[in-house]
Amino acid sequence: MRITIKLDAFNHTGDAAFAVLWLDRENGRWSREGHECLDIPVWGTWKSEAGGTLLLDAATSNALLMLHGLRLSTTGDGRSAEGKLQNVADKKWESQRGRADYFGCGATSEPRPLDSGHWHVQCVDRESIVAEHEVFSDEPDAVNGGSACLGDPGSFAT
């Protein structure tokens, strides 16, 4: 199952700044599918926290974003660590929204002050998807076995 999240309305960015992320519920990973003026890596992992979902940078494991109120689970039983129902099949999921705290580091790895914006669920893809090219993870590429993990050029080597 994959959940498409749109991030916007951060204080440090212009009005046109946004990012679109895919959160893969089965694998506990996320990928950046589009962005403008938000410095977010191309992929990472996520974990459930008491207040929502925390997005981590794949290369450093540093926290990038906290999506307050978005409660996900990789357990497959539909319940978060707090025991609250996580019925992703429910259509109400596609209108969920909340505060997003952005505390990622830019290319210089210098910490930034906390910046708040918003997240909004745009779409929930309930099918289990195997990507043709795993460009945002360290999983083997479905076509030829390479990966996009740092240090491994995978199928996109030149």
TIVO-441644 format. One record per residue: residue number from 1; residue in one letter; chain; x, y, z of N, C-alpha, C, O, CB in turn. Coordinates in pm, 1 decimal. Glycine has a CB too. Layout:
(r NUM,'a','A',(X,Y,Z),(X,Y,Z),(X,Y,Z),(X,Y,Z),(X,Y,Z))
...
//
This chain:
(r 1,'m','A',(83.7,-117.0,0.0),(0.0,0.0,0.0),(88.4,123.6,0.0),(188.3,130.3,71.7),(-95.4,-0.4,120.6))
(r 2,'r','A',(50.9,219.7,-80.2),(128.6,342.9,-90.0),(35.5,462.0,-67.7),(-75.4,467.3,-120.9),(200.3,353.2,-228.5))
(r 3,'i','A',(83.0,556.7,11.7),(5.8,676.5,44.8),(78.6,797.0,-12.5),(197.7,815.7,12.4),(-14.1,691.1,199.8))
(r 4,'t','A',(7.2,879.1,-89.5),(65.7,999.9,-147.5),(32.5,1118.0,-57.7),(-84.2,1145.8,-29.9),(13.8,1023.9,-292.7))
(r 5,'i','A',(137.4,1187.5,-12.7),(124.9,1301.0,78.8),(177.6,1426.3,9.4),(282.5,1422.2,-55.1),(202.0,1274.8,212.4))
(r 6,'k','A',(105.7,1536.7,22.3),(156.0,1665.3,-26.4),(193.0,1750.8,94.2),(116.6,1761.4,190.1),(50.1,1738.0,-116.8))
(r 7,'l','A',(311.2,1811.4,87.8),(359.7,1902.7,191.8),(360.9,2043.3,134.6),(402.0,2063.5,20.4),(502.3,1861.8,242.7))
(r 8,'d','A',(316.0,2141.1,213.3),(323.2,2279.7,167.6),(305.5,2375.5,285.1),(292.0,2333.3,400.0),(216.5,2306.9,59.9))
(r 9,'a','A',(305.9,2503.8,254.7),(280.5,2612.8,349.7),(385.8,2623.6,460.2),(352.8,2655.8,574.3),(145.0,2594.3,412.5))
(r 10,'f','A',(512.9,2596.6,426.3),(619.3,2613.6,525.1),(660.7,2760.1,530.2),(660.4,2828.6,427.9),(741.2,2523.4,491.7))
(r 11,'n','A',(696.1,2808.0,648.3),(726.3,2949.6,670.0),(847.2,2998.9,592.1),(847.9,3113.3,546.7),(748.6,2974.3,815.6))
(r 12,'h','A',(950.7,2914.9,575.3),(1075.7,2960.5,514.1),(1071.3,2961.2,361.8),(1166.2,3006.5,297.8),(1189.4,2873.5,559.9))
(r 13,'t','A',(964.2,2912.4,303.6),(957.2,2898.5,158.9),(857.3,2996.0,98.9),(777.8,3057.4,170.0),(920.2,2756.1,121.3))
(r 14,'g','A',(862.5,3009.0,-31.8),(765.7,3092.0,-102.1),(631.8,3021.1,-115.0),(617.6,2905.0,-76.6),(818.4,3130.0,-239.9))
(r 15,'d','A',(534.5,3091.8,-169.3),(399.9,3036.1,-182.9),(394.5,2912.6,-272.2),(308.0,2827.0,-253.9),(307.1,3140.8,-237.5))
(r 16,'a','A',(486.1,2902.5,-368.7),(483.5,2791.5,-464.0),(556.5,2667.4,-413.3),(556.9,2565.5,-482.4),(544.4,2835.3,-594.6))
(r 17,'a','A',(617.5,2672.1,-296.4),(695.9,2559.2,-245.3),(605.0,2442.9,-206.1),(500.7,2461.5,-143.4),(780.8,2602.9,-124.5))
(r 18,'f','A',(647.5,2322.1,-244.7),(573.0,2201.8,-210.3),(664.1,2080.0,-225.3),(773.9,2089.2,-280.3),(446.4,2187.4,-299.3))
(r 19,'a','A',(617.5,1968.6,-176.6),(680.2,1838.9,-203.7),(569.5,1734.5,-203.7),(473.7,1743.5,-126.9),(792.1,1804.2,-97.3))
(r 20,'v','A',(584.0,1636.2,-290.4),(492.6,1523.0,-294.9),(573.6,1399.2,-259.0),(676.1,1370.4,-320.7),(423.9,1508.7,-436.2))
(r 21,'l','A',(526.3,1326.9,-159.1),(596.0,1207.6,-110.7),(506.2,1085.5,-123.3),(384.5,1094.5,-107.2),(641.0,1226.0,35.6))
(r 22,'w','A',(567.1,972.0,-152.1),(498.4,843.7,-144.8),(546.9,773.7,-20.5),(667.6,758.8,-1.2),(523.2,756.9,-272.2))
(r 23,'l','A',(455.7,730.4,64.4),(489.9,652.4,182.7),(448.9,508.1,158.2),(330.9,479.0,138.8),(421.0,709.4,310.5))
(r 24,'d','A',(545.1,418.9,159.1),(521.9,276.9,137.9),(498.1,213.1,274.1),(589.8,202.7,355.7),(642.1,209.3,63.3))
(r 25,'r','A',(376.8,171.4,297.6),(339.5,120.9,429.0),(400.9,-16.0,458.1),(437.3,-43.5,572.4),(189.0,112.9,440.1))
(r 26,'e','A',(413.0,-101.7,357.5),(467.0,-235.6,380.5),(615.3,-233.5,415.4),(660.2,-309.9,500.9),(445.0,-321.6,258.4))
(r 27,'n','A',(691.9,-146.1,349.5),(837.3,-145.6,366.1),(889.4,-39.0,461.2),(1008.9,-35.9,490.5),(901.8,-127.4,233.9))
(r 28,'g','A',(802.3,48.3,509.8),(847.1,152.8,601.3),(939.7,253.5,535.0),(1030.8,306.1,599.0),(916.5,91.0,719.1))
(r 29,'r','A',(916.6,280.4,406.8),(1000.2,374.3,331.4),(915.0,483.1,269.1),(793.5,469.0,255.0),(1080.0,301.1,222.7))
(r 30,'w','A',(980.8,591.6,232.2),(913.7,699.7,160.0),(1004.6,743.7,45.8),(1125.6,721.7,49.6),(879.9,820.3,255.1))
(r 31,'s','A',(945.1,805.9,-55.8),(1023.3,862.1,-165.8),(963.9,996.3,-205.7),(842.9,1017.7,-197.4),(1026.9,765.1,-287.3))
(r 32,'r','A',(1050.8,1085.4,-248.8),(1008.4,1217.6,-295.3),(977.1,1205.2,-443.8),(1063.3,1167.4,-523.1),(1119.0,1327.5,-268.7))
(r 33,'e','A',(853.8,1237.2,-481.0),(811.2,1223.1,-619.7),(807.3,1355.9,-693.2),(806.5,1357.9,-816.2),(675.7,1158.3,-625.6))
(r 34,'g','A',(805.0,1463.4,-622.8),(807.1,1595.7,-683.5),(833.3,1698.0,-575.2),(797.9,1677.1,-459.2),(674.4,1626.1,-757.6))
(r 35,'h','A',(895.4,1808.9,-612.7),(919.9,1912.0,-512.1),(959.5,2042.7,-579.5),(1001.7,2045.1,-695.1),(1029.4,1867.1,-413.4))
(r 36,'e','A',(945.0,2149.7,-504.9),(987.0,2283.2,-546.6),(1018.2,2361.8,-420.3),(931.1,2380.1,-335.3),(876.7,2355.1,-633.4))
(r 37,'c','A',(1140.1,2407.5,-407.7),(1184.4,2494.8,-297.4),(1183.4,2429.4,-159.2),(1195.8,2500.2,-59.3),(1097.7,2616.2,-293.1))
(r 38,'l','A',(1169.2,2298.5,-149.8),(1183.9,2226.8,-23.2),(1300.3,2130.0,-39.2),(1298.9,2044.6,-127.8),(1051.3,2151.3,17.0))
(r 39,'d','A',(1400.3,2143.2,46.1),(1520.9,2061.6,37.8),(1498.2,1929.8,111.3),(1523.3,1918.8,231.4),(1643.1,2137.1,96.7))
(r 40,'i','A',(1450.1,1829.7,36.8),(1418.9,1699.2,93.4),(1489.6,1593.3,9.3),(1483.4,1599.2,-113.5),(1263.9,1674.3,98.0))
(r 41,'p','A',(1557.0,1496.3,72.5),(1625.0,1390.7,-4.2),(1527.0,1311.6,-91.3),(1405.6,1325.0,-76.4),(1698.4,1295.3,91.0))
(r 42,'v','A',(1579.3,1230.3,-181.0),(1494.3,1154.7,-271.9),(1424.2,1036.9,-205.0),(1320.4,992.2,-253.8),(1575.7,1105.2,-387.1))
(r 43,'w','A',(1477.9,985.6,-95.1),(1408.5,878.2,-26.0),(1459.8,864.3,116.3),(1561.3,922.6,154.3),(1424.9,746.5,-101.5))
(r 44,'g','A',(1386.5,785.5,193.7),(1425.7,758.4,330.6),(1334.2,654.8,392.7),(1263.0,582.7,322.8),(1424.6,886.1,413.0))
(r 45,'t','A',(1337.2,648.4,523.6),(1252.1,555.7,597.3),(1158.3,636.6,685.8),(1178.7,756.5,705.3),(1337.1,455.7,682.0))
(r 46,'w','A',(1057.4,572.6,738.5),(968.3,638.3,833.0),(944.7,544.8,950.9),(960.8,423.1,941.7),(833.7,678.0,765.3))
(r 47,'k','A',(906.0,606.5,1061.2),(868.3,526.1,1177.5),(755.1,594.7,1251.0),(742.9,717.2,1249.9),(989.1,503.9,1271.9))
(r 48,'s','A',(672.7,513.4,1314.9),(561.6,565.2,1393.6),(613.6,618.4,1525.6),(696.9,555.8,1591.1),(454.9,456.5,1417.2))
(r 49,'e','A',(564.2,733.0,1563.0),(595.6,795.7,1691.4),(463.4,824.2,1762.4),(356.8,811.2,1702.2),(680.3,927.8,1672.4))
(r 50,'a','A',(469.5,862.0,1886.6),(348.2,887.9,1964.2),(259.4,994.1,1899.6),(136.9,982.8,1904.1),(385.1,930.9,2104.9))
(r 51,'g','A',(319.2,1096.7,1839.9),(239.9,1205.6,1783.9),(210.4,1195.1,1636.1),(139.1,1279.8,1582.3),(307.9,1331.8,1808.6))
(r 52,'g','A',(263.3,1093.0,1567.5),(240.9,1081.3,1424.2),(347.7,997.5,1357.2),(389.2,894.4,1410.0),(235.8,1218.0,1360.9))
(r 53,'t','A',(392.4,1042.2,1239.7),(490.4,968.7,1160.3),(614.2,1054.4,1140.9),(604.9,1170.1,1099.9),(431.1,926.8,1023.8))
(r 54,'l','A',(729.9,997.3,1170.5),(857.5,1066.4,1158.5),(928.6,1016.8,1033.2),(949.2,896.5,1017.2),(945.5,1044.4,1285.1))
(r 55,'l','A',(966.8,1109.5,943.1),(1040.4,1075.2,821.8),(1189.0,1094.8,846.3),(1231.3,1198.2,898.0),(992.8,1160.7,701.6))
(r 56,'l','A',(1268.6,994.0,808.5),(1413.0,994.3,831.8),(1487.6,993.6,699.1),(1440.9,935.7,601.1),(1454.9,873.1,917.5))
(r 57,'d','A',(1604.0,1058.4,696.6),(1692.6,1058.5,580.5),(1757.9,920.7,569.9),(1807.3,868.0,669.6),(1800.8,1171.8,591.5))
(r 58,'a','A',(1758.6,861.9,450.3),(1817.2,728.5,431.6),(1967.5,728.0,454.5),(2021.1,631.9,509.7),(1787.0,677.2,292.0))
(r 59,'a','A',(2036.1,833.5,413.1),(2182.2,837.0,421.8),(2232.5,859.6,564.0),(2335.6,804.5,602.4),(2236.4,945.3,331.6))
(r 60,'t','A',(2160.6,940.5,642.8),(2210.1,978.9,775.3),(2123.7,929.2,891.3),(2167.7,932.0,1006.3),(2220.6,1127.8,782.7))
(r 61,'s','A',(2003.2,884.5,863.1),(1902.5,847.4,963.7),(1858.1,966.0,1048.1),(1793.5,947.8,1151.2),(1957.1,738.7,1054.4))
(r 62,'n','A',(1892.3,1088.3,1005.2),(1846.5,1208.1,1075.3),(1698.1,1231.0,1049.6),(1647.8,1202.0,941.1),(1928.1,1331.2,1031.4))
(r 63,'a','A',(1628.5,1283.3,1150.2),(1487.8,1317.9,1134.6),(1474.8,1438.4,1042.0),(1546.8,1537.1,1057.0),(1422.7,1347.2,1271.8))
(r 64,'l','A',(1382.3,1429.7,946.0),(1357.6,1538.8,851.5),(1224.6,1607.4,876.5),(1216.6,1730.2,880.5),(1361.9,1486.8,709.7))
(r 65,'l','A',(1120.7,1527.6,893.2),(985.1,1579.6,906.1),(907.2,1498.3,1008.3),(923.7,1376.7,1018.3),(913.1,1578.3,770.4))
(r 66,'m','A',(823.0,1566.3,1083.4),(726.1,1499.0,1169.3),(588.8,1533.1,1114.6),(551.0,1650.1,1109.5),(740.9,1542.0,1320.9))
(r 67,'l','A',(514.0,1431.7,1073.6),(379.0,1449.5,1021.8),(282.4,1422.2,1136.9),(243.7,1308.0,1161.4),(350.8,1354.8,898.6))
(r 68,'h','A',(244.6,1528.7,1206.5),(160.5,1516.4,1325.8),(22.7,1462.4,1289.7),(-41.8,1510.0,1196.2),(147.2,1652.1,1396.6))
(r 69,'g','A',(-21.0,1362.5,1365.0),(-153.9,1306.2,1347.2),(-162.9,1197.6,1241.3),(-265.3,1129.7,1233.1),(-248.1,1414.0,1313.1))
(r 70,'l','A',(-59.5,1178.5,1159.9),(-59.7,1071.6,1059.8),(-3.8,946.9,1126.5),(116.3,937.1,1151.4),(24.3,1110.7,932.0))
(r 71,'r','A',(-91.0,852.7,1155.0),(-50.0,733.0,1227.4),(-50.0,613.9,1131.8),(-154.2,570.9,1082.4),(-143.8,706.6,1348.6))
(r 72,'l','A',(69.0,562.8,1107.8),(86.3,448.5,1018.6),(139.2,330.4,1096.9),(191.4,345.4,1207.4),(181.0,482.8,902.3))
(r 73,'s','A',(125.2,213.7,1038.8),(172.9,91.4,1102.1),(224.0,-1.5,994.0),(165.1,-8.5,886.1),(61.1,23.4,1186.0))
(r 74,'t','A',(331.5,-72.6,1020.1),(379.2,-174.6,927.1),(344.6,-314.0,977.9),(391.3,-413.2,922.0),(530.8,-161.9,906.2))
(r 75,'t','A',(264.6,-322.7,1081.5),(234.9,-452.2,1141.8),(136.0,-533.3,1060.3),(128.0,-655.1,1076.6),(181.6,-433.0,1280.9))
(r 76,'g','A',(60.8,-468.5,973.1),(-37.1,-539.7,892.9),(-168.6,-563.6,964.8),(-263.9,-611.1,903.1),(19.4,-669.8,849.3))
(r 77,'d','A',(-176.7,-532.0,1094.1),(-300.9,-555.4,1166.1),(-388.0,-430.8,1172.8),(-496.4,-434.0,1230.9),(-271.2,-604.5,1305.6))
(r 78,'g','A',(-340.8,-319.6,1113.1),(-421.9,-199.6,1110.0),(-421.7,-120.0,1238.3),(-505.7,-31.6,1255.0),(-559.4,-235.1,1076.6))
(r 79,'r','A',(-330.7,-147.7,1329.6),(-327.9,-72.9,1455.1),(-190.0,-14.1,1478.6),(-88.2,-76.5,1448.9),(-368.0,-162.8,1572.8))
(r 80,'s','A',(-188.5,105.2,1531.4),(-61.9,171.1,1563.0),(-11.2,120.1,1697.3),(-76.9,39.7,1763.4),(-78.4,325.7,1565.5))
(r 81,'a','A',(106.1,167.8,1736.5),(163.1,129.2,1865.6),(71.8,171.2,1980.3),(72.3,108.2,2086.1),(302.0,191.3,1883.5))
(r 82,'e','A',(-6.8,277.6,1960.1),(-97.0,324.8,2064.8),(-228.7,247.7,2064.5),(-312.1,269.1,2152.5),(-124.0,473.8,2047.6))
(r 83,'g','A',(-249.2,158.4,1967.4),(-370.6,78.4,1964.7),(-487.5,145.8,1895.7),(-599.0,93.9,1901.1),(-409.5,43.4,2102.6))
(r 84,'k','A',(-466.7,258.4,1831.6),(-576.2,325.8,1762.5),(-591.1,267.0,1622.7),(-492.4,238.0,1555.2),(-551.7,479.1,1755.4))
(r 85,'l','A',(-714.3,250.2,1581.1),(-741.3,188.6,1452.1),(-681.8,269.9,1339.0),(-694.4,392.3,1335.6),(-890.6,172.1,1431.5))
(r 86,'q','A',(-616.7,201.1,1246.3),(-553.3,263.0,1130.2),(-619.8,208.7,1004.4),(-554.2,139.6,926.3),(-399.2,236.2,1128.3))
(r 87,'n','A',(-744.7,236.8,982.8),(-818.2,179.8,871.2),(-790.1,256.9,743.7),(-866.0,346.0,705.6),(-967.8,178.6,900.5))
(r 88,'v','A',(-680.0,221.7,677.8),(-638.6,292.1,557.1),(-735.4,265.7,443.0),(-743.4,346.7,350.6),(-497.5,250.6,516.9))
(r 89,'a','A',(-808.5,156.2,446.1),(-904.2,127.0,339.7),(-1023.0,222.3,344.1),(-1096.0,234.5,245.8),(-952.6,-17.2,350.2))
(r 90,'d','A',(-1042.8,288.1,454.0),(-1151.7,383.3,469.4),(-1126.3,505.5,382.2),(-1016.9,561.8,385.2),(-1167.9,424.5,616.9))
(r 91,'k','A',(-1225.8,547.1,304.8),(-1212.3,662.0,214.8),(-1178.1,791.2,289.0),(-1122.4,883.1,229.0),(-1340.6,681.2,136.4))
(r 92,'k','A',(-1210.5,799.9,418.4),(-1179.6,921.4,494.1),(-1030.2,950.6,496.3),(-989.7,1064.9,517.6),(-1231.7,909.1,636.4))
(r 93,'w','A',(-948.1,848.4,474.6),(-803.0,868.9,475.1),(-759.8,970.1,371.5),(-664.9,1045.2,393.9),(-731.3,738.1,450.9))
(r 94,'e','A',(-828.7,973.3,257.1),(-786.4,1058.6,146.8),(-816.2,1205.8,170.7),(-787.4,1288.4,84.2),(-852.8,1014.2,20.1))
(r 95,'s','A',(-872.0,1240.5,283.2),(-891.5,1381.6,316.4),(-817.2,1420.2,444.0),(-833.9,1531.5,494.0),(-1040.2,1412.2,331.7))
(r 96,'q','A',(-735.8,1329.7,496.9),(-662.6,1358.0,620.0),(-558.9,1466.7,597.8),(-499.4,1476.3,490.5),(-595.5,1231.5,672.6))
(r 97,'r','A',(-537.8,1548.0,699.7),(-439.0,1655.5,692.9),(-391.7,1688.1,833.2),(-453.9,1649.3,932.1),(-497.6,1781.6,624.0))
(r 98,'g','A',(-279.9,1760.6,840.2),(-228.2,1798.9,970.5),(-103.0,1883.9,959.0),(-61.8,1922.5,849.7),(-199.5,1676.2,1053.1))
(r 99,'r','A',(-43.8,1912.0,1073.3),(77.8,1994.1,1078.7),(199.7,1908.4,1047.2),(208.1,1792.4,1087.7),(93.4,2061.1,1217.9))
(r 100,'a','A',(293.6,1967.5,974.5),(420.9,1901.4,943.7),(533.1,1989.1,996.0),(543.8,2105.6,957.6),(437.0,1875.4,789.8))
(r 101,'d','A',(616.7,1934.7,1082.8),(734.4,2007.1,1131.5),(855.4,1963.3,1050.7),(887.4,1844.6,1044.2),(757.5,1982.2,1283.8))
(r 102,'y','A',(922.1,2059.8,989.5),(1036.8,2036.0,901.4),(1162.5,2077.8,975.7),(1180.5,2195.5,1006.8),(1022.8,2114.0,765.9))
(r 103,'f','A',(1249.6,1981.4,1004.1),(1374.9,2013.9,1070.8),(1491.1,1946.1,1001.8),(1589.6,1908.4,1065.3),(1370.0,1973.5,1217.6))
(r 104,'g','A',(1478.5,1930.9,870.7),(1582.9,1867.3,791.8),(1702.7,1957.2,773.8),(1697.9,2077.5,799.4),(1529.3,1826.8,657.7))
(r 105,'c','A',(1810.3,1895.7,729.0),(1933.2,1967.3,698.3),(1945.2,1978.4,547.9),(1901.4,1889.5,474.9),(2057.4,1896.3,759.3))
(r 106,'g','A',(2003.1,2085.1,502.0),(2026.4,2103.5,360.1),(2150.7,2030.1,314.5),(2203.4,1945.0,386.2),(2038.0,2250.1,327.5))
(r 107,'a','A',(2197.5,2063.1,195.2),(2314.2,1996.8,136.7),(2439.3,2017.3,221.9),(2531.4,1935.9,216.4),(2338.8,2048.6,-4.9))
(r 108,'t','A',(2443.7,2123.9,300.0),(2560.9,2152.2,383.5),(2557.2,2076.5,515.9),(2652.8,2083.3,593.1),(2571.0,2301.4,410.3))
(r 109,'s','A',(2448.9,2005.0,543.3),(2427.3,1931.6,668.4),(2420.1,2022.8,790.1),(2433.5,1976.5,903.4),(2537.5,1830.4,688.2))
(r 110,'e','A',(2399.4,2150.4,767.8),(2381.5,2243.6,879.0),(2237.7,2234.1,929.8),(2144.6,2238.9,849.4),(2415.4,2389.6,835.7))
(r 111,'p','A',(2217.5,2220.9,1059.8),(2081.5,2214.5,1113.1),(2004.9,2343.0,1085.0),(2061.9,2451.9,1079.6),(2084.5,2187.5,1263.2))
(r 112,'r','A',(1875.9,2327.3,1067.5),(1788.0,2441.9,1044.5),(1698.1,2460.1,1165.5),(1673.7,2365.7,1240.6),(1703.3,2423.0,915.3))
(r 113,'p','A',(1649.1,2581.8,1183.8),(1547.3,2599.4,1287.7),(1418.7,2527.1,1245.8),(1391.1,2512.0,1126.7),(1519.5,2751.3,1313.1))
(r 114,'l','A',(1342.2,2483.5,1342.9),(1215.9,2416.6,1316.5),(1125.9,2505.6,1231.9),(1115.0,2625.6,1257.2),(1146.2,2378.9,1447.7))
(r 115,'d','A',(1061.9,2447.1,1132.2),(971.9,2518.9,1042.3),(844.6,2436.1,1029.4),(852.0,2315.6,1005.6),(1038.4,2544.5,901.6))
(r 116,'s','A',(729.5,2497.8,1044.5),(603.4,2424.4,1037.4),(528.8,2454.2,909.1),(528.2,2567.2,860.2),(515.9,2457.8,1156.6))
(r 117,'g','A',(466.4,2351.5,855.7),(382.5,2361.3,737.0),(266.1,2265.3,753.5),(220.9,2239.5,865.0),(463.3,2330.2,607.1))
(r 118,'h','A',(218.0,2212.8,642.2),(102.7,2123.3,644.4),(128.1,2000.3,558.7),(202.0,2006.1,460.4),(-22.9,2196.3,596.1))
(r 119,'w','A',(66.5,1889.5,596.3),(62.0,1770.5,511.9),(-83.6,1742.8,478.7),(-174.2,1779.9,553.4),(128.7,1647.2,582.1))
(r 120,'h','A',(-104.7,1676.6,364.9),(-239.1,1642.7,318.9),(-230.9,1512.3,240.3),(-149.6,1500.9,148.5),(-300.5,1757.7,231.6))
(r 121,'v','A',(-313.5,1414.2,274.8),(-317.4,1289.4,198.5),(-389.0,1316.9,67.2),(-505.3,1357.2,66.4),(-388.7,1174.9,278.8))
(r 122,'q','A',(-319.1,1295.1,-43.9),(-379.7,1314.8,-175.2),(-442.8,1187.4,-228.4),(-547.1,1191.7,-293.7),(-276.3,1365.4,-273.2))
(r 123,'c','A',(-379.6,1073.9,-200.4),(-426.2,949.2,-260.3),(-377.0,831.3,-177.5),(-268.1,836.0,-120.3),(-377.9,936.7,-406.9))
(r 124,'v','A',(-456.6,726.9,-171.5),(-415.5,601.6,-109.4),(-426.9,493.0,-215.5),(-536.3,463.0,-263.2),(-502.7,567.9,17.7))
(r 125,'d','A',(-313.8,434.6,-252.1),(-309.4,324.3,-348.1),(-308.7,195.9,-267.5),(-208.9,163.2,-203.1),(-183.6,333.6,-443.3))
(r 126,'r','A',(-418.0,123.7,-270.4),(-435.1,7.4,-184.0),(-369.4,-119.2,-238.5),(-359.0,-219.1,-167.4),(-581.1,-17.9,-162.6))
(r 127,'e','A',(-325.6,-115.7,-362.2),(-259.9,-231.8,-422.1),(-114.3,-238.3,-377.4),(-51.3,-135.1,-354.1),(-268.9,-226.4,-576.4))
(r 128,'s','A',(-62.2,-357.6,-365.7),(79.8,-375.2,-338.2),(153.5,-359.3,-470.3),(122.1,-428.0,-567.5),(109.7,-515.0,-272.0))
(r 129,'i','A',(250.9,-269.4,-474.8),(316.2,-232.7,-599.5),(462.9,-271.8,-595.7),(532.3,-245.8,-497.4),(301.5,-82.7,-626.1))
(r 130,'v','A',(509.7,-334.2,-702.9),(651.8,-360.7,-720.7),(698.0,-267.0,-830.6),(657.2,-280.5,-945.9),(680.7,-512.7,-756.1))
(r 131,'a','A',(783.1,-172.4,-794.9),(830.6,-74.8,-892.5),(923.7,-141.2,-992.6),(999.5,-231.9,-958.1),(901.8,41.7,-822.4))
(r 132,'e','A',(917.2,-94.8,-1117.7),(1006.2,-147.5,-1220.8),(1150.9,-117.0,-1185.7),(1237.8,-202.7,-1201.9),(970.9,-88.9,-1358.5))
(r 133,'h','A',(1177.8,3.7,-1138.1),(1311.5,45.4,-1096.5),(1301.9,98.2,-954.5),(1227.4,192.7,-929.0),(1371.0,153.4,-1193.2))
(r 134,'e','A',(1375.0,39.8,-863.0),(1374.0,82.5,-723.2),(1474.1,196.0,-703.4),(1572.9,179.7,-631.9),(1406.9,-36.2,-628.8))
(r 135,'v','A',(1449.3,310.4,-766.2),(1545.4,420.2,-763.2),(1551.3,491.2,-628.7),(1645.8,566.1,-603.9),(1512.0,519.4,-870.2))
(r 136,'f','A',(1454.4,470.2,-542.2),(1452.6,540.9,-415.4),(1475.6,448.8,-296.7),(1437.3,481.6,-184.4),(1322.2,612.6,-399.1))
(r 137,'s','A',(1537.2,334.7,-320.3),(1560.0,244.5,-208.1),(1683.2,159.7,-232.8),(1747.2,168.7,-337.6),(1438.0,155.3,-184.5))
(r 138,'d','A',(1715.0,77.5,-134.8),(1828.1,-12.8,-148.8),(1783.9,-153.3,-188.7),(1862.4,-247.9,-181.8),(1906.6,-18.0,-19.3))
(r 139,'e','A',(1658.3,-166.7,-230.2),(1608.2,-295.1,-277.0),(1663.2,-325.3,-415.6),(1692.2,-232.6,-491.2),(1454.6,-296.2,-278.7))
(r 140,'p','A',(1678.2,-452.2,-450.5),(1723.6,-486.6,-585.3),(1624.5,-436.9,-689.6),(1503.4,-439.7,-667.8),(1742.8,-638.5,-598.7))
(r 141,'d','A',(1676.2,-391.8,-802.0),(1594.8,-345.8,-913.1),(1521.0,-466.1,-972.0),(1582.1,-570.7,-994.4),(1682.2,-274.3,-1021.3))
(r 142,'a','A',(1392.2,-452.9,-996.9),(1312.6,-564.0,-1047.0),(1355.6,-607.5,-1186.7),(1333.6,-722.4,-1224.7),(1166.3,-526.2,-1048.0))
(r 143,'v','A',(1416.7,-517.5,-1263.7),(1454.9,-549.3,-1400.9),(1589.0,-619.9,-1407.7),(1599.5,-724.7,-1471.4),(1459.3,-423.7,-1484.2))
(r 144,'n','A',(1693.5,-564.5,-1342.9),(1826.0,-625.3,-1358.3),(1905.0,-639.7,-1229.3),(2025.9,-662.1,-1234.7),(1905.5,-545.5,-1453.7))
(r 145,'g','A',(1841.4,-627.6,-1114.2),(1906.5,-660.9,-989.0),(1991.7,-553.8,-924.8),(2034.8,-573.7,-811.2),(1988.0,-775.4,-1009.7))
(r 146,'g','A',(2019.3,-441.2,-989.5),(2096.9,-332.9,-928.8),(2011.9,-257.0,-829.0),(1894.2,-288.2,-811.2),(2150.7,-237.3,-1036.3))
(r 147,'s','A',(2069.7,-158.4,-764.0),(1991.5,-74.3,-674.2),(2041.7,67.6,-682.5),(2148.2,94.1,-738.4),(1998.2,-125.8,-529.3))
(r 148,'a','A',(1964.2,159.2,-626.2),(2002.2,299.9,-625.4),(2065.8,338.9,-493.7),(2085.4,457.6,-467.7),(1881.5,387.7,-652.5))
(r 149,'c','A',(2098.4,242.0,-410.1),(2164.5,269.8,-283.2),(2296.5,341.2,-309.1),(2364.5,312.7,-407.7),(2187.6,139.3,-203.2))
(r 150,'l','A',(2332.7,433.4,-221.1),(2458.1,505.4,-237.7),(2572.4,407.3,-254.3),(2584.3,311.6,-177.7),(2483.9,598.3,-118.6))
(r 151,'g','A',(2655.8,430.3,-353.1),(2768.9,342.9,-378.1),(2738.9,231.8,-477.5),(2831.5,165.0,-523.4),(2814.9,283.4,-250.0))
(r 152,'d','A',(2613.7,210.0,-511.9),(2576.7,108.4,-609.6),(2501.1,176.0,-722.4),(2388.0,219.7,-701.3),(2491.3,-4.6,-544.8))
(r 153,'p','A',(2559.4,186.4,-842.3),(2494.3,258.1,-950.6),(2370.8,188.5,-1003.5),(2289.5,252.9,-1069.9),(2590.1,278.5,-1061.5))
(r 154,'g','A',(2352.7,60.0,-977.3),(2232.6,-10.5,-1019.3),(2206.2,2.7,-1167.7),(2299.3,9.3,-1248.0),(2114.3,39.7,-942.7))
(r 155,'s','A',(2079.6,6.7,-1203.7),(2041.5,7.6,-1344.3),(2062.2,142.4,-1410.8),(2047.3,153.3,-1532.5),(1898.6,-32.9,-1358.1))
(r 156,'f','A',(2096.6,245.9,-1333.9),(2112.7,378.1,-1392.3),(2259.0,416.3,-1409.0),(2289.9,533.9,-1428.4),(2042.5,480.7,-1307.4))
(r 157,'a','A',(2348.4,320.4,-1401.7),(2491.2,347.7,-1419.8),(2517.2,389.7,-1563.7),(2451.1,342.1,-1656.0),(2576.7,223.6,-1383.1))
(r 158,'t','A',(2613.8,479.0,-1582.4),(2647.5,521.2,-1718.7),(2784.3,472.3,-1756.3),(2830.6,497.8,-1867.5),(2640.7,673.0,-1732.5))
//
